Every structure is written in structure tokens, then in C-alpha cells.
Amino acid sequence: MPVSDLSVTSAPGVPSESRPPAVPVQTRVQTSPLSSPEPKRALDDTAETVPDTAATLAQAFARRAEVLLLAQQSQQQTMQLQIDRMKDSFNATQEERTEQLREMNALRDMALAQAKQDDEVLKKYIAMI
């Protein structure tokens, strides 16, 4: 297809030499240095801005840290409760053992006392013979 220059066409009956060449009209669009060369689009009301996203991210991080801290505290309390139960069980066992040792000592002392009395009785019996 032949390429035709629209700026050189002339109207019927008017010679093309007498008419000045058409200059393409350039429109200048004022752009700020921060704007992109893309055409402006309608703002999306649901889109978040960077500061809102950062704030939301910070809040989510803070919530996550708080949840982790509470979980850790709960775990420590559970472990402390288990340790306390073990301590109570150990103390109860030790008290029971101590009581049994006291009873054994008392029984041994009584047995020794009985053995002494038996020895005295035996000595007296032997002395009588």
C-alpha cells in the first residue's frame, strides 16, 4: 500500500504549491516530575497507599509478636505448674520417707532397749544359778 502524506494533500482546484505545508500539531501535556508517562487512570478507592500498608504491616507484626509473647508466657506458666507439681510430689515423698525413717529409728531404739533388758534379765538369771 503506498504511503501518502496527509500534510501535502490539497483541496480540489487549489494547486499544492500555493498552499503552505501543514505542520502537525503537537500538544504538550504538562507533567510533573513525579508523574509517569502513562495516562491517568481513575483512582481505585479500595487500593491502599504505602503508608497505610506499612501501618497495617506494623500492626500485624505487633499483633503477631503479642500473640507469640502470650503463647510463650502460657507455655512458661504450664511448665512452672508442672515443676511445682513435681516439687510437691518430691516433698511429699521425702516427708513420707523421713517419717518412715523416724519410725524405723524408734523401733530400733525400742529393740535395743528390749535387748538390754533381756541381757540384764539373763545376767540376773545366770547369777541366781
SULURSUL-V820464 format. One line per field, one symbol per residue. ss: DSSP state (a for helix, b for strand, c for the rest). phi: phi as a letter, one per 40 degrees, with the letter a starting at -180 (. if undefined). psi: psi as a letter, one per 40 degrees, with the letter a starting at -180 (. if undefined). A space follows every 50 residues. Layout:
BEGIN
ss: ???
phi: ???
psi: ???
END
This chain:
BEGIN
ss: cccccaaaccccccccccccccccccccccccccccccccccccccccca aaaaaaaaaaaaaaaaaaaaaaaaaaaaaaaaaaaaaaaaaaaaaaaaaa aaaaaaaaaaaaaaaaaaaaaaaaaaaac
phi: .ccbcccbcbccgbcccccccccccbbcbcbcccccccccbccccccccc cccccccccccccccccccccccccccccccccccccccccccccccccc ccccccccccccccccccccccccccccc
psi: hihihdeeiiihehiddehiihhhhhhhhhiideiieiihihhhdeiiid dddddddddddddddddddddddddddddddddddddddddddddddddd dddddddddddddddddddddddddddd.
END
